[in-house]
Amino acid sequence: MRRILLSLLALLLMPVSLYAEHAPASFSSAQALLSASSSPGNVYTAGASVVVAAPVGGDLSAFGGSVITAAPIAGDELLFAGSIQSRARVEGDFRAVGGSISIEEPVSGDLVVLGFTVHDSSRAGGSVFIIAANTTLSDGAVGPVTIYGNNISLGGNFAGDVTIVSSGRVSLSASTTIAGRLSYEAPEEAIIPASVTIRGGVTYTNASYLPDVGTSRVLSLISIGFFLFVRILGALILAGLLAGLFPRLAETVLGRTTAMRPSRIFLTALLGFAVFVVTPILSLLLALTFVGIGLALLLLIAYALIAFLSLLYAGILLGGLFAQRFLHRDSVVWHDGVFGMLVLSLITLIPYIGLMTAFFCTALSAGVLLITFFHFAFPHEERTPGSV
């Protein structure tokens, strides 16, 4: 691959290298560069803003944010910039890569352009190859023309064949003449006025870029699968982080849950369910009064936090129960959270039963967390006979 890239770069710069053997070259770079003195050889320039205002006897290679050539170029022109304006004749080939590219004066050789917006009124003497989102050729071309893009507009006299691959609209201006064949591929037929002359005939290929029903289903399945993968992966990472960073809290949640009787487990899950249902209603009622708006906002923030933690600790709780039951380990480590969240995520994929099971585990986790936070905020000291 590296050899191929080097070979392509060598071919791109070959005219410059060959001419450099016969004439001296000049190099210049600056933040804002104005080339006002003519050069008999090749010119290499770079800068944020480059303006070439003097004739160049060889090739011109320029790199910058904005490049403007306002003097004749005896050789080839190679430009890389965000904005490119060629306002003088180019005797050789013209090659450019940029965002907005405008070519106003004739190009004697080939024209190769890669950009976002291309406007060419130069009438290139050789072949034309353009890849751009929007392309306008207003003065034709002598050689064959090949264009890949979205919206393409043609005008002038074309002496050779014209080949177009468009994902948008193709239009020809009035009195356009194409001596060869017009072959184009687009979603809809081109706008061709009656005054247009195409001697070689027209070949149109209908190319609809909208996916059919089968492709749409495949794309939707891929999108859903990618969304589920990202969601599960994010949940695994967060559960592992919480279990690893706060093992004491995870062990407390696990210990309280395993110490509960089945009836107590049901009541704790009912407490979590009540919090999930009552809190939004209470926040809405508080928001109806001017004084309660701030309290309602704080309550909603706390609600979102407890819901988020409940979901993650439901997975951590499952992983801890698995480690306690099968690995005979009471401590909770990070991979217990990852494993438990993976199991919980897979359970949710089961229709109906999976969602109900996951919701019960989340409600139970919410209830245990609320009890834990309550005991942390209001510690209860047991009285002994000696203290009375």
C-alpha positions as CSV (number, residue, x, y, z in Angstrom):
1,M,0.0,0.0,0.0
2,R,2.8,2.4,0.9
3,R,4.5,1.7,-2.5
4,I,1.2,2.4,-4.3
5,L,0.7,5.7,-2.5
6,L,4.3,6.7,-3.3
7,S,3.8,5.8,-6.9
8,L,0.6,7.8,-7.2
9,L,2.3,10.8,-5.6
10,A,5.2,10.5,-8.0
11,L,2.9,10.4,-11.0
12,L,1.0,13.4,-9.6
13,L,4.2,15.4,-9.3
14,M,6.0,14.0,-12.3
15,P,5.7,17.1,-14.5
16,V,7.1,19.2,-11.7
17,S,10.1,16.8,-11.2
18,L,11.0,16.6,-14.9
19,Y,11.0,20.3,-15.4
20,A,13.0,20.8,-12.2
21,E,16.0,19.2,-13.9
22,H,16.3,22.1,-16.5
23,A,15.4,25.2,-14.5
24,P,16.1,26.5,-11.0
25,A,13.3,26.3,-8.4
26,S,12.2,28.8,-5.8
27,F,10.7,28.0,-2.4
28,S,8.7,30.4,-0.2
29,S,6.4,30.2,2.7
30,A,4.7,32.8,5.0
31,Q,1.4,33.4,6.8
32,A,0.3,35.8,4.0
33,L,2.4,35.3,0.9
34,L,2.4,37.6,-2.2
35,S,4.5,36.4,-5.1
36,A,5.1,39.5,-7.1
37,S,8.4,38.6,-8.9
38,S,8.6,36.4,-11.9
39,S,10.4,33.1,-11.8
40,P,12.0,31.2,-14.7
41,G,11.7,27.8,-13.0
42,N,9.4,26.0,-10.7
43,V,7.8,27.7,-7.8
44,Y,6.8,26.1,-4.6
45,T,4.8,28.1,-2.1
46,A,2.9,27.6,1.1
47,G,0.9,29.9,3.4
48,A,-2.4,30.7,5.0
49,S,-3.1,33.1,2.1
50,V,-1.1,32.7,-1.2
51,V,-1.4,35.1,-4.1
52,V,0.7,34.6,-7.2
53,A,0.8,37.9,-9.1
54,A,3.9,37.3,-11.3
55,P,4.4,35.0,-14.3
56,V,6.0,31.6,-13.5
57,G,8.3,30.1,-16.2
58,G,7.9,26.5,-14.9
59,D,5.5,24.7,-12.7
60,L,3.6,26.1,-9.8
61,S,2.9,24.1,-6.6
62,A,1.0,25.9,-3.8
63,F,-0.5,24.8,-0.5
64,G,-2.5,27.0,1.8
65,G,-5.9,28.1,3.2
66,S,-6.6,30.3,0.2
67,V,-4.7,30.3,-3.1
68,I,-5.1,32.8,-6.0
69,T,-3.1,32.7,-9.2
70,A,-3.4,36.0,-11.2
71,A,-0.4,35.5,-13.6
72,P,0.3,33.1,-16.4
73,I,1.8,29.7,-15.6
74,A,4.1,28.3,-18.3
75,G,4.1,24.8,-16.9
76,D,1.7,22.7,-14.8
77,E,-0.3,23.9,-11.8
78,L,-0.7,21.8,-8.6
79,L,-2.8,23.4,-5.9
80,F,-4.0,22.3,-2.4
81,A,-6.2,24.8,-0.5
82,G,-9.6,25.4,1.0
83,S,-10.4,28.1,-1.6
84,I,-8.7,28.1,-5.0
85,Q,-9.1,30.8,-7.8
86,S,-7.2,30.4,-11.0
87,R,-7.4,33.7,-12.9
88,A,-4.6,33.3,-15.4
89,R,-3.8,31.0,-18.3
90,V,-2.1,27.7,-17.5
91,E,0.0,26.3,-20.4
92,G,0.3,22.8,-18.9
93,D,-2.0,20.6,-16.8
94,F,-4.1,21.9,-13.9
95,R,-4.5,19.7,-10.8
96,A,-6.3,21.0,-7.7
97,V,-7.7,19.6,-4.4
98,G,-9.8,22.0,-2.3
99,G,-13.2,23.1,-1.0
100,S,-14.2,25.9,-3.4
101,I,-12.4,25.8,-6.8
102,S,-12.9,28.4,-9.6
103,I,-11.0,28.2,-12.9
104,E,-11.6,31.3,-15.0
105,E,-8.9,31.3,-17.7
106,P,-8.0,28.6,-20.3
107,V,-6.0,25.5,-19.4
108,S,-4.0,24.1,-22.3
109,G,-3.5,20.6,-20.8
110,D,-5.6,18.2,-18.7
111,L,-7.8,19.3,-15.8
112,V,-8.1,17.1,-12.8
113,V,-10.0,18.5,-9.8
114,L,-11.2,17.2,-6.5
115,G,-13.4,19.5,-4.4
116,F,-16.7,20.4,-2.9
117,T,-17.8,23.2,-5.4
118,V,-16.1,23.5,-8.8
119,H,-16.8,26.2,-11.3
120,D,-14.8,25.9,-14.6
121,S,-15.0,28.4,-17.4
122,S,-11.5,27.7,-18.7
123,R,-12.3,25.4,-21.6
124,A,-9.5,22.9,-21.0
125,G,-7.4,21.8,-24.0
126,G,-7.1,18.2,-22.7
127,S,-9.2,15.8,-20.8
128,V,-11.3,16.8,-17.8
129,F,-11.8,14.7,-14.7
130,I,-13.8,16.2,-11.8
131,I,-15.1,14.8,-8.5
132,A,-17.2,17.3,-6.6
133,A,-20.5,17.8,-4.9
134,N,-21.5,20.6,-7.2
135,T,-19.9,21.1,-10.6
136,T,-20.4,23.8,-13.3
137,L,-18.7,23.7,-16.7
138,S,-19.7,26.8,-18.5
139,D,-17.4,26.9,-21.5
140,G,-17.1,23.3,-22.6
141,A,-13.8,21.3,-23.1
142,V,-11.7,20.1,-26.0
143,G,-11.0,16.6,-24.6
144,P,-13.2,14.0,-23.0
145,V,-15.0,14.9,-19.8
146,T,-15.7,12.7,-16.8
147,I,-17.6,14.1,-13.8
148,Y,-18.6,12.4,-10.5
149,G,-20.8,14.5,-8.2
150,N,-24.2,15.6,-7.1
151,N,-25.6,18.6,-9.0
152,I,-23.9,19.0,-12.4
153,S,-24.4,21.8,-14.9
154,L,-22.9,21.9,-18.4
155,G,-22.6,24.6,-21.0
156,G,-20.5,25.6,-24.0
157,N,-18.9,23.5,-26.7
158,F,-17.6,20.0,-25.9
159,A,-15.5,18.4,-28.6
160,G,-15.4,14.9,-27.1
161,D,-17.5,12.5,-25.1
162,V,-19.1,13.5,-21.8
163,T,-19.5,10.9,-19.0
164,I,-21.4,11.8,-15.8
165,V,-22.3,9.9,-12.6
166,S,-24.6,12.0,-10.5
167,S,-26.6,11.5,-7.3
168,G,-28.6,14.7,-7.9
169,R,-29.6,16.8,-10.9
170,V,-27.9,17.1,-14.3
171,S,-28.7,20.1,-16.5
172,L,-27.5,21.5,-19.8
173,S,-27.7,25.2,-20.6
174,A,-29.2,26.5,-23.8
175,S,-27.1,26.2,-27.0
176,T,-24.7,23.6,-25.5
177,T,-23.0,21.5,-28.1
178,I,-21.5,18.0,-27.5
179,A,-19.7,16.6,-30.5
180,G,-19.4,13.1,-28.9
181,R,-21.8,11.0,-26.8
182,L,-23.4,12.1,-23.6
183,S,-23.5,9.2,-21.1
184,Y,-24.9,9.9,-17.7
185,E,-26.2,8.1,-14.7
186,A,-28.6,9.9,-12.4
187,P,-31.8,9.4,-10.4
188,E,-33.8,11.4,-13.0
189,E,-33.4,12.5,-16.6
190,A,-31.3,15.6,-17.3
191,I,-32.8,18.9,-18.2
192,I,-31.9,19.3,-21.9
193,P,-33.3,22.4,-23.7
194,A,-34.3,22.1,-27.3
195,S,-31.4,24.2,-28.5
196,V,-28.8,21.7,-27.2
197,T,-27.0,19.7,-29.9
198,I,-25.6,16.2,-29.0
199,R,-24.2,14.6,-32.1
200,G,-23.1,11.3,-30.6
201,G,-26.4,10.6,-28.9
202,V,-27.5,10.3,-25.3
203,T,-27.2,7.3,-23.0
204,Y,-29.2,7.5,-19.8
205,T,-29.0,5.1,-16.9
206,N,-31.5,5.4,-14.2
207,A,-29.8,5.1,-10.8
208,S,-32.0,5.4,-7.8
209,Y,-30.0,5.9,-4.6
210,L,-32.9,5.3,-2.4
211,P,-32.8,1.7,-0.9
212,D,-35.5,-0.8,-1.8
213,V,-37.6,-2.6,0.8
214,G,-35.2,-5.4,1.4
215,T,-32.2,-3.1,1.8
216,S,-34.2,-0.9,4.1
217,R,-35.0,-3.8,6.3
218,V,-31.4,-4.9,6.4
219,L,-30.2,-1.4,7.2
220,S,-32.8,-1.1,10.0
221,L,-31.8,-4.4,11.5
222,I,-28.1,-3.3,11.4
223,S,-29.0,0.0,13.0
224,I,-31.0,-1.7,15.8
225,G,-28.2,-4.2,16.4
226,F,-25.6,-1.5,16.6
227,F,-27.8,0.6,19.0
228,L,-28.3,-2.5,21.2
229,F,-24.6,-3.3,21.1
230,V,-23.6,0.3,22.1
231,R,-26.2,0.4,24.8
232,I,-25.1,-2.9,26.3
233,L,-21.5,-2.0,26.1
234,G,-22.0,1.3,27.8
235,A,-24.0,-0.4,30.6
236,L,-21.3,-3.0,31.1
237,I,-18.6,-0.3,31.4
238,L,-20.6,1.8,33.9
239,A,-21.6,-1.2,36.0
240,G,-18.0,-2.4,36.1
241,L,-16.8,1.1,37.1
242,L,-19.3,1.4,39.9
243,A,-18.6,-2.0,41.3
244,G,-14.8,-1.4,41.1
245,L,-14.8,2.1,42.5
246,F,-17.4,1.7,45.2
247,P,-17.2,-1.9,46.4
248,R,-18.4,-1.2,49.9
249,L,-21.8,0.2,48.6
250,A,-22.1,-2.8,46.3
251,E,-21.4,-5.2,49.1
252,T,-23.9,-3.4,51.4
253,V,-26.6,-3.7,48.7
254,L,-25.8,-7.4,48.3
255,G,-25.8,-8.0,52.0
256,R,-29.1,-6.3,52.7
257,T,-30.8,-8.2,49.8
258,T,-29.5,-11.6,50.9
259,A,-30.6,-11.0,54.5
260,M,-34.2,-10.2,53.5
261,R,-37.0,-12.7,53.7
262,P,-39.1,-13.3,50.5
263,S,-41.9,-11.1,51.8
264,R,-39.4,-8.3,52.7
265,I,-37.9,-8.5,49.2
266,F,-41.4,-8.0,47.7
267,L,-42.1,-5.0,50.0
268,T,-38.7,-3.5,49.1
269,A,-39.4,-3.8,45.4
270,L,-42.8,-2.3,46.0
271,L,-41.1,0.7,47.6
272,G,-38.9,1.2,44.6
273,F,-41.9,0.9,42.3
274,A,-43.7,3.5,44.3
275,V,-40.8,5.9,44.1
276,F,-40.7,5.5,40.3
277,V,-44.5,6.2,40.0
278,V,-45.0,8.8,42.7
279,T,-42.0,11.1,42.2
280,P,-42.9,12.4,38.7
281,I,-46.5,13.1,39.8
282,L,-45.2,14.9,42.9
283,S,-42.8,16.9,40.8
284,L,-45.6,18.0,38.5
285,L,-47.8,19.1,41.3
286,L,-44.9,21.1,42.8
287,A,-44.2,22.7,39.5
288,L,-47.7,24.2,39.4
289,T,-46.7,26.6,42.1
290,F,-44.1,29.3,41.8
291,V,-42.4,28.4,45.0
292,G,-42.3,24.7,44.2
293,I,-40.6,25.0,40.8
294,G,-37.1,24.8,42.2
295,L,-38.0,22.0,44.5
296,A,-39.6,20.1,41.6
297,L,-36.4,20.5,39.6
298,L,-34.2,19.2,42.4
299,L,-36.6,16.3,42.9
300,L,-36.5,15.4,39.2
301,I,-32.7,15.5,39.2
302,A,-32.7,13.1,42.2
303,Y,-35.3,10.9,40.5
304,A,-33.1,10.6,37.4
305,L,-30.0,9.8,39.5
306,I,-31.8,7.1,41.6
307,A,-33.3,5.5,38.4
308,F,-29.9,5.5,36.8
309,L,-28.2,4.0,39.8
310,S,-31.0,1.5,40.3
311,L,-30.6,0.1,36.8
312,L,-26.8,-0.3,37.2
313,Y,-27.0,-1.8,40.7
314,A,-29.6,-4.2,39.5
315,G,-26.9,-5.7,37.3
316,I,-24.3,-5.5,40.1
317,L,-26.7,-7.3,42.4
318,L,-27.2,-10.1,39.9
319,G,-23.4,-10.5,39.5
320,G,-22.9,-10.4,43.3
321,L,-25.6,-13.1,43.8
322,F,-23.9,-15.3,41.2
323,A,-20.5,-14.9,42.8
324,Q,-21.9,-15.6,46.3
325,R,-23.9,-18.6,45.1
326,F,-21.4,-20.3,42.8
327,L,-18.0,-18.9,43.7
328,H,-18.6,-18.7,47.4
329,R,-17.4,-15.1,47.6
330,D,-19.1,-12.4,49.5
331,S,-16.9,-9.5,48.2
332,V,-17.9,-7.7,45.0
333,V,-15.4,-6.9,42.3
334,W,-15.7,-5.1,39.0
335,H,-16.2,-8.1,36.8
336,D,-19.2,-9.1,38.9
337,G,-20.8,-5.9,37.8
338,V,-19.9,-6.5,34.2
339,F,-21.2,-10.1,34.2
340,G,-24.5,-9.2,36.1
341,M,-25.2,-6.3,33.7
342,L,-24.6,-8.5,30.7
343,V,-27.1,-11.0,32.1
344,L,-29.6,-8.3,32.8
345,S,-29.2,-6.9,29.3
346,L,-29.8,-10.3,27.8
347,I,-32.9,-10.8,30.0
348,T,-34.4,-7.6,28.7
349,L,-34.3,-9.0,25.1
350,I,-36.8,-11.7,26.1
351,P,-40.3,-10.3,25.1
352,Y,-42.7,-9.4,28.0
353,I,-41.2,-11.7,30.7
354,G,-37.7,-10.2,30.2
355,L,-38.8,-6.6,30.6
356,M,-40.9,-7.5,33.7
357,T,-38.0,-9.3,35.3
358,A,-35.6,-6.5,34.6
359,F,-38.1,-4.0,36.0
360,F,-38.6,-6.0,39.2
361,C,-34.8,-6.2,39.6
362,T,-34.5,-2.5,39.1
363,A,-37.3,-1.7,41.5
364,L,-35.7,-4.0,44.1
365,S,-32.4,-2.3,43.6
366,A,-34.0,1.1,44.0
367,G,-35.7,0.1,47.2
368,V,-32.4,-1.3,48.7
369,L,-30.5,1.8,47.7
370,L,-33.2,4.1,49.3
371,I,-33.0,2.1,52.5
372,T,-29.2,2.2,52.4
373,F,-29.1,5.9,51.8
374,F,-31.7,6.5,54.6
375,H,-29.6,4.5,57.1
376,F,-26.5,6.4,56.0
377,A,-28.2,9.8,56.4
378,F,-30.0,8.9,59.7
379,P,-27.8,6.4,61.5
380,H,-29.7,4.4,64.2
381,E,-27.9,3.6,67.4
382,E,-29.1,0.6,69.2
383,R,-29.6,1.1,73.0
384,T,-28.0,-1.3,75.4
385,P,-28.8,-1.9,79.1
386,G,-25.5,-0.3,80.1
387,S,-26.3,2.9,78.3
388,V,-29.6,3.5,80.1
